[in-house]
Amino acid sequence: MNFPIDDKGRYVRIPTPLKREAKQNRTITNSINLIDQHKHFIAWYQKKLGLSDYGLLWFIFFKGIILALLLERLISH
């Protein structure tokens, strides 16, 4: 195993990240993983329905309207 050596031939200590930084990096990694999973799901959904990007936008728009109307109906009655 080769360890880093400075210009005087001494071994250089590699700084380890603080626990706080490691936890923050893990959170960022989890967020990126969630975003990637969401993009994969959208692509799968779009391919399954056979929709273009524009068609998918309209489909989601009308789906949102229907969901809002159903929620409004449940809450107000």
C-alpha positions in Angstrom: 0.0 0.0 0.0 1.4 3.4 -1.0 1.0 6.2 1.4 1.3 9.8 0.3 4.8 11.3 1.1 5.7 15.0 1.1 8.7 16.6 -0.5 10.9 15.7 2.5 10.1 12.0 2.5 7.7 12.1 5.4 4.3 10.4 5.4 1.4 12.8 5.0 -1.6 12.4 7.2 -4.8 12.3 5.1 -7.5 14.3 6.9 -10.7 12.4 7.6 -14.0 14.2 7.3 -15.8 15.2 10.5 -18.9 13.2 11.4 -21.0 16.2 10.7 -19.7 16.5 7.2 -20.1 12.8 6.6 -23.7 13.0 7.7 -24.3 16.0 5.5 -22.8 14.1 2.5 -25.0 11.1 3.2 -28.1 13.3 3.2 -27.1 14.8 -0.1 -26.5 11.4 -1.5 -29.9 10.2 -0.3 -31.5 13.3 -1.9 -29.8 12.6 -5.2 -30.8 9.0 -5.0 -34.5 10.0 -4.4 -34.4 12.4 -7.4 -32.9 9.7 -9.6 -35.6 7.2 -8.5 -38.3 9.8 -9.3 -36.9 10.5 -12.7 -36.7 6.7 -13.4 -40.4 6.3 -12.3 -41.5 9.2 -14.5 -39.7 7.7 -17.5 -41.2 4.3 -16.8 -44.7 5.8 -16.4 -44.4 7.8 -19.6 -43.2 4.7 -21.6 -46.0 2.5 -20.1 -48.7 5.0 -21.2 -47.0 5.7 -24.5 -47.1 9.5 -24.0 -44.8 12.2 -25.3 -43.4 14.8 -22.9 -46.2 17.2 -23.9 -48.9 14.5 -23.5 -47.5 13.6 -20.1 -47.8 17.2 -18.9 -51.4 17.4 -20.0 -52.2 14.1 -18.3 -50.6 15.2 -15.0 -52.5 18.5 -15.3 -55.9 16.9 -15.6 -55.0 14.3 -13.0 -54.2 17.2 -10.6 -57.6 18.8 -11.4 -59.5 15.6 -10.7 -57.6 15.0 -7.4 -58.3 18.6 -6.3 -62.0 18.3 -7.1 -62.2 15.0 -5.2 -60.4 16.5 -2.1 -62.6 19.5 -2.2 -65.7 17.3 -2.4 -64.6 15.2 0.6 -63.7 18.2 2.7 -66.7 20.4 2.0 -69.4 17.7 2.3 
